[in-house]
Amino acid sequence: MDKYLSSFEDFLSSERNYSKHTLKAYIADLKEFSLVLKEMNLISPKNGDIDFAHMDETPIRVYISKLHSKNKKVSISRKIASVRTFFEFLIRRGEMKSNSAKLVPTPKGEKRLPTFLTVDEVVKLVETPGSDNAFESRDRAILELLYSCGLRVSELVGINLNDLDLNSMSVKVLGKGNKERMVPLGSKACSAIETYLRQRLDLKPKEDHLFVNSRGGRLTTRSIDRIIKKYAVRAGIPKNISPHVLRHTFATHLLGGGADLRAIQEMLGHKSLSTTQRYTHTSVEKLMEIYDKTHPRA
């Protein structure tokens, strides 16, 4: 199995441009799947070969049945997708004739509207850090940038100094699939970044990372999450706020203000418009709430 996984990982990386995080998840899923194949005696004990050419959907169904007790529906769906993609790869190599994983339906997950903050909550959050020292200035710039641009946290930590153009009020980010895009910066975000840059050298940065930690290295995604939660508590906001919540808030507020859905898709770096369209559901719910509260005959 390992010889297949090594080639498959190269394929996902070079041809599909999958991120390291996605690669790691897919390979972990398939190693888990291989344990099922081993239990079903579908892996030769002599040479480790697997007869993929005659494999039906039974091993996938057994795999899924084992997943149900410990995994959420969204995780099971991703694991099925991992096996389907792997089988497509094997078909290209001539190891399989048809994708038996496609015969297994993906479990339907619960449709949940993304959590977002009100305008008042956002203002309270981003204005909680001061500017008395480099750490607070950095944290203020982080919060302003996440809300101003709707960035993924991985995109935020990857920003270098030369990615910023404060004169044109834009920032270059590296999104999913290693695709670059330019995102406009708001005036408040520009101002917060300028304040931070005047104090950034106090953190003794080792390289040109925009946001650095106490040792001068690049901040991690986990550190960003901790920073946001710290200021949410200080601001007295009773919600579980994460970098992704600020991304949802960015999109929801733009849509509520009349922004074009295609423009929001471009700024968020969504590959498909259907991914962006979930924010329309949030706006409709908000409209219904306002209607119910204000219309005389609601």
Secondary structure by P-SEA (a helix, b strand, c coil): caaaaaaaaaaaaccccccaaaaaaaaaaaaaaaaaaaaaccccccccccccccccaaaaaaaaaaacccccaaaaaaaaaaaaaaaaaaaaaccccccccccccccccccccbbbbcaaaaaaaaaccccccaaaaaaaaaaaaaaaccccaaaaaacccccccccccbbbbbccccbbbbbbbcaaaaaaaaaaaaacccccccccccccccccccccaaaaaaaaaaaaaaacccccccaaaaaaaaaaaaaaacccaaaaaaaaccccccccaaaaaaaaaaaaaaaaaccccc
